[in-house]
Amino acid sequence: MREKGHRAEGTGDRAAAVIFAVLALALGLAGQAAPLQKAVALAPTTIYLGPDTTSTKVGAVRPGMDFGIQSHTGDFAQVFVGAVGVSGWIPNHGYALLDDAGAAEAVFGAAVGLENQAEETGGERQAALNAANLYMSVYSDFPASARAAEALYRAASIRWQLKLAEEPRRPTPSERQFPDDSGLHRVINKFGKTPWAARAEYDLLVEHFTCGVWVEKPQCVEKEIHTYQGYVKKYPGGPKTAEAAYDALYRAGIAWTLYRAPGAHQDAGKAAQYQRQVADDAATLARLYPATDWAAQAALIAFNVAHNTPLTVPGHTPMGGP
């Protein structure tokens, strides 16, 4: 579902031109005045009926909203905001003109600031959504920017993570439901050879983890190992490859723990198989990703497995990652 107050994603240049033509007509400017200047809001701003903060408030713009500027009076700009269907006046700051030099980088910087704010305040949702809207503005309004692929990924990932966090815990992994993932798939489809596609696909790995509770179905751990191994093969030099390799190794350690334990799932052959896999994969991580946290954590797991120290099996199957 599209967030209230934010323009639809993927609006093309032709649609944008139509919108701004309509805006000009709405302000009584058609055929006789210069076109509206296109702008994007960097910060929340109140829209006033007149060029005065004591005037009636008629609306507001949020970060990432596009609007048109028709004229300036003193410290105010006359605007029309198509996303909320409101015309009026805003203080002449807190926005970037789309044809300003450096505008794309400024919009991206505003998004980064809001994303950091959301993280520092424990995940404040509106700040995160505002950041996502600004990132989408970089992608939509500045498609030639070197930041476009990164911006599209960060917008999609923020929205995905927010929605994923809102999903209720299901009684079993097989009942898991996932939010709309079209934004992340869009990154993969449009920027398939970039690190941002690799990050998007890593985010989506959790959709494969619906097999069952590890302690009850060790074969589910094995399926997740194969999922991470497939990712590592697909993105051998990606930004999340070392982490995915560690995720697979961690699960191999869990599989060893489960198959060596007395009970219905005890299997000495599989336990020996995963003991060897942990040692081999830890050596690979040390060779390919030296001096990383992933290599160090892998070394710890390998050390424990080599000394017959079982890993702690989580009570609930993780939603991706260890």
C-alpha positions as CSV (number, residue, x, y, z in Angstrom):
1,M,0.0,0.0,0.0
2,R,1.3,3.4,-0.9
3,E,2.0,5.7,2.1
4,K,-0.6,8.5,2.4
5,G,0.7,11.8,1.1
6,H,3.4,10.4,-1.1
7,R,3.3,10.4,-4.9
8,A,3.0,7.0,-6.7
9,E,6.4,5.5,-7.5
10,G,7.6,5.4,-11.1
11,T,5.9,8.5,-12.3
12,G,7.5,9.2,-15.7
13,D,8.6,12.5,-17.2
14,R,5.4,12.6,-19.4
15,A,3.1,12.2,-16.4
16,A,5.2,14.8,-14.5
17,A,4.8,17.3,-17.4
18,V,1.0,16.7,-17.4
19,I,0.8,17.3,-13.6
20,F,2.7,20.6,-13.8
21,A,0.6,21.8,-16.7
22,V,-2.5,21.1,-14.6
23,L,-0.9,23.0,-11.7
24,A,-0.3,26.0,-14.0
25,L,-4.0,26.0,-15.0
26,A,-5.0,25.7,-11.4
27,L,-3.1,28.9,-10.6
28,G,-4.6,30.7,-13.6
29,L,-1.3,30.8,-15.4
30,A,-1.8,28.8,-18.5
31,G,-0.7,30.4,-21.7
32,Q,0.5,33.6,-20.1
33,A,3.2,33.0,-17.5
34,A,6.5,31.1,-17.0
35,P,6.1,27.4,-16.2
36,L,6.1,26.4,-12.5
37,Q,9.5,25.6,-11.1
38,K,9.7,22.0,-10.0
39,A,10.9,21.4,-6.5
40,V,11.0,18.7,-3.8
41,A,10.5,19.3,-0.1
42,L,13.5,18.6,2.2
43,A,11.7,19.2,5.5
44,P,8.1,19.3,6.8
45,T,6.6,22.7,5.9
46,T,3.3,24.3,6.6
47,I,1.3,25.8,3.6
48,Y,-0.4,29.1,4.4
49,L,-3.3,30.8,2.6
50,G,-1.2,33.9,2.2
51,P,2.5,34.9,2.4
52,D,2.4,35.2,6.2
53,T,2.8,32.8,9.1
54,T,-0.3,34.4,10.8
55,S,-2.4,33.4,7.7
56,T,-4.7,30.4,7.7
57,K,-3.0,27.1,7.5
58,V,-4.3,25.2,4.5
59,G,-2.0,22.2,4.4
60,A,1.5,20.8,4.7
61,V,4.2,19.2,2.7
62,R,6.4,16.3,3.9
63,P,9.9,15.5,2.9
64,G,10.0,13.9,-0.6
65,M,6.9,15.6,-1.9
66,D,7.2,17.3,-5.3
67,F,5.5,20.6,-5.8
68,G,5.5,23.6,-8.2
69,I,6.7,27.1,-7.4
70,Q,4.9,30.0,-9.2
71,S,6.3,33.1,-7.7
72,H,8.0,34.7,-4.7
73,T,7.0,37.4,-2.3
74,G,9.5,38.5,0.4
75,D,10.5,35.4,2.3
76,F,7.6,33.3,0.9
77,A,7.1,31.1,-2.2
78,Q,3.7,30.6,-3.8
79,V,3.3,26.8,-4.5
80,F,0.9,24.2,-5.6
81,V,1.3,20.7,-4.1
82,G,-0.3,18.1,-6.3
83,A,0.0,15.3,-3.8
84,V,-2.4,17.0,-1.5
85,G,-4.2,19.2,-4.0
86,V,-3.4,22.4,-2.2
87,S,-2.1,25.8,-3.3
88,G,-0.8,28.5,-1.0
89,W,2.4,29.9,0.4
90,I,5.4,28.4,2.2
91,P,8.5,29.9,3.8
92,N,11.1,30.2,1.1
93,H,13.4,27.5,2.4
94,G,13.4,23.8,3.1
95,Y,13.2,22.6,-0.5
96,A,15.4,22.0,-3.5
97,L,14.7,23.1,-7.1
98,L,15.1,20.1,-9.4
99,D,17.3,22.1,-11.7
100,D,19.6,23.4,-9.0
101,A,23.2,22.3,-9.2
102,G,23.8,19.7,-6.5
103,A,20.1,19.2,-5.8
104,A,20.3,15.4,-6.1
105,E,23.1,15.2,-3.5
106,A,21.3,17.6,-1.2
107,V,18.1,15.5,-1.3
108,F,20.1,12.4,-0.7
109,G,21.8,14.0,2.2
110,A,18.5,15.0,3.8
111,A,17.3,11.4,3.4
112,V,20.5,10.1,5.2
113,G,19.9,12.5,8.0
114,L,16.3,11.4,8.6
115,E,17.4,7.7,8.3
116,N,20.0,8.3,11.0
117,Q,17.4,10.1,13.1
118,A,15.1,7.1,12.9
119,E,17.9,4.8,14.0
120,E,19.0,7.0,16.9
121,T,15.4,7.3,18.2
122,G,14.9,3.6,18.2
123,G,13.2,3.3,14.8
124,E,10.9,6.3,14.8
125,R,8.6,5.4,12.0
126,Q,7.7,8.8,10.5
127,A,11.4,9.8,10.2
128,A,12.1,6.5,8.5
129,L,9.2,7.0,6.0
130,N,10.3,10.5,5.3
131,A,13.8,9.2,4.6
132,A,12.3,6.6,2.2
133,N,10.3,9.3,0.4
134,L,13.4,11.4,-0.1
135,Y,15.4,8.5,-1.4
136,M,12.6,7.8,-3.9
137,S,12.8,11.5,-4.9
138,V,16.4,11.0,-5.8
139,Y,15.6,8.0,-8.0
140,S,12.4,9.6,-9.6
141,D,13.5,13.2,-10.0
142,F,17.2,12.7,-10.7
143,P,17.3,9.4,-12.7
144,A,20.8,10.3,-14.1
145,S,22.3,10.7,-10.6
146,A,25.0,8.4,-9.6
147,R,23.0,7.9,-6.4
148,A,19.9,6.6,-8.2
149,A,20.4,2.9,-7.7
150,E,21.4,3.3,-4.1
151,A,18.5,5.6,-3.4
152,L,16.0,3.2,-4.9
153,Y,17.4,0.4,-2.8
154,R,17.4,2.4,0.4
155,A,13.8,3.6,-0.2
156,A,12.6,0.0,-0.9
157,S,14.6,-1.5,2.0
158,I,13.3,1.0,4.6
159,R,9.7,0.4,3.6
160,W,10.2,-3.4,3.5
161,Q,11.8,-3.5,6.9
162,L,9.1,-1.3,8.5
163,K,6.3,-3.5,7.1
164,L,8.2,-6.7,8.0
165,A,8.5,-5.5,11.6
166,E,4.8,-5.0,11.8
167,E,4.0,-8.6,10.8
168,P,2.7,-10.5,13.8
169,R,4.7,-13.6,15.0
170,R,3.1,-16.7,13.5
171,P,2.8,-20.0,15.5
172,T,5.0,-21.8,13.0
173,P,7.4,-20.7,10.3
174,S,5.2,-22.2,7.6
175,E,2.5,-19.6,8.4
176,R,4.8,-16.6,7.9
177,Q,3.6,-13.9,5.7
178,F,5.7,-11.2,4.1
179,P,4.8,-7.7,2.9
180,D,4.9,-6.5,-0.6
181,D,8.4,-7.0,-2.0
182,S,7.9,-5.3,-5.4
183,G,10.2,-2.4,-4.4
184,L,13.2,-4.7,-3.7
185,H,12.5,-6.7,-6.8
186,R,12.5,-3.5,-8.8
187,V,16.1,-2.8,-7.6
188,I,17.1,-6.3,-8.7
189,N,15.4,-5.9,-12.1
190,K,16.7,-2.4,-12.9
191,F,20.2,-2.6,-11.3
192,G,21.0,-6.3,-11.4
193,K,24.7,-6.0,-11.7
194,T,25.2,-3.5,-8.9
195,P,25.9,-4.0,-5.1
196,W,22.4,-2.6,-4.5
197,A,20.8,-5.5,-6.2
198,A,22.9,-7.8,-4.1
199,R,21.7,-6.1,-1.0
200,A,18.1,-6.3,-2.1
201,E,18.3,-10.0,-2.8
202,Y,19.9,-10.6,0.6
203,D,17.0,-8.8,2.3
204,L,14.6,-11.1,0.5
205,L,16.3,-14.3,1.6
206,V,14.0,-14.4,4.6
207,E,11.1,-15.3,2.3
208,H,12.6,-18.7,1.9
209,F,12.6,-19.5,5.6
210,T,9.2,-21.0,6.1
211,C,10.1,-24.7,6.5
212,G,9.8,-25.3,10.2
213,V,11.3,-24.9,13.7
214,W,14.9,-26.0,13.7
215,V,14.9,-28.2,16.8
216,E,11.9,-30.1,15.4
217,K,13.0,-30.3,11.8
218,P,16.8,-30.2,11.3
219,Q,16.2,-30.6,7.5
220,C,14.9,-27.0,7.6
221,V,18.3,-25.9,8.7
222,E,19.8,-27.7,5.8
223,K,17.5,-26.0,3.3
224,E,18.5,-22.6,4.7
225,I,22.2,-23.5,4.4
226,H,21.6,-24.2,0.7
227,T,19.7,-20.9,0.3
228,Y,22.7,-18.9,1.7
229,Q,25.2,-21.0,-0.3
230,G,23.2,-20.2,-3.5
231,Y,23.4,-16.5,-2.7
232,V,27.1,-16.7,-2.2
233,K,27.6,-18.3,-5.6
234,K,25.4,-15.7,-7.3
235,Y,27.1,-12.7,-5.7
236,P,30.7,-13.8,-5.0
237,G,32.0,-10.3,-4.6
238,G,28.9,-8.6,-3.2
239,P,28.6,-6.4,-0.1
240,K,26.6,-9.0,1.8
241,T,28.5,-12.1,0.6
242,A,30.7,-12.5,3.7
243,E,27.7,-12.2,5.9
244,A,25.7,-14.8,3.9
245,A,28.7,-17.2,4.0
246,Y,28.7,-16.8,7.8
247,D,25.0,-17.3,7.9
248,A,25.5,-20.7,6.1
249,L,28.3,-21.7,8.4
250,Y,26.3,-20.8,11.5
251,R,23.5,-23.0,10.3
252,A,26.0,-25.8,9.6
253,G,27.0,-25.5,13.3
254,I,23.4,-25.7,14.3
255,A,22.9,-28.8,12.1
256,W,25.9,-30.4,13.7
257,T,24.5,-29.6,17.2
258,L,21.1,-31.1,16.4
259,Y,22.3,-34.3,14.6
260,R,24.8,-35.1,17.4
261,A,22.3,-34.7,20.2
262,P,20.6,-37.9,21.6
263,G,17.0,-38.3,20.4
264,A,14.9,-38.9,17.3
265,H,17.1,-36.8,15.0
266,Q,20.5,-38.2,16.1
267,D,22.6,-39.0,13.0
268,A,26.3,-39.6,13.4
269,G,27.0,-39.5,9.7
270,K,25.3,-36.1,9.2
271,A,26.9,-34.8,12.4
272,A,30.4,-35.7,11.0
273,Q,29.4,-34.1,7.6
274,Y,28.5,-30.8,9.2
275,Q,31.5,-30.8,11.5
276,R,33.8,-31.0,8.4
277,Q,31.7,-28.3,6.7
278,V,32.1,-25.9,9.6
279,A,35.9,-26.3,9.5
280,D,36.1,-25.9,5.8
281,D,33.8,-22.9,5.6
282,A,35.6,-21.2,8.5
283,A,38.9,-21.6,6.6
284,T,37.3,-20.2,3.5
285,L,35.9,-17.1,5.4
286,A,39.4,-16.5,6.9
287,R,41.0,-16.7,3.4
288,L,38.4,-14.6,1.5
289,Y,37.4,-12.1,4.2
290,P,40.3,-11.8,6.6
291,A,40.1,-9.3,9.5
292,T,36.2,-9.1,9.3
293,D,33.8,-9.8,12.1
294,W,32.3,-12.6,10.0
295,A,35.6,-14.4,9.8
296,A,36.2,-14.0,13.5
297,Q,32.7,-15.3,14.5
298,A,33.1,-18.2,12.1
299,A,36.4,-19.1,13.8
300,L,34.7,-19.2,17.1
301,I,32.0,-21.6,15.9
302,A,34.7,-23.8,14.3
303,F,36.6,-23.8,17.5
304,N,33.6,-24.8,19.5
305,V,32.6,-27.5,17.1
306,A,36.1,-28.9,16.9
307,H,36.1,-29.1,20.7
308,N,32.6,-30.8,20.8
309,T,30.9,-27.7,22.3
310,P,27.4,-27.6,21.0
311,L,25.9,-24.3,19.9
312,T,22.9,-22.8,21.6
313,V,19.8,-23.5,19.4
314,P,17.4,-20.6,19.5
315,G,13.9,-21.2,20.8
316,H,12.4,-19.6,17.7
317,T,13.7,-20.0,14.2
318,P,15.3,-16.7,13.2
319,M,13.9,-14.6,10.4
320,G,17.2,-14.7,8.5
321,G,20.6,-14.2,9.9
322,P,21.9,-16.2,12.9
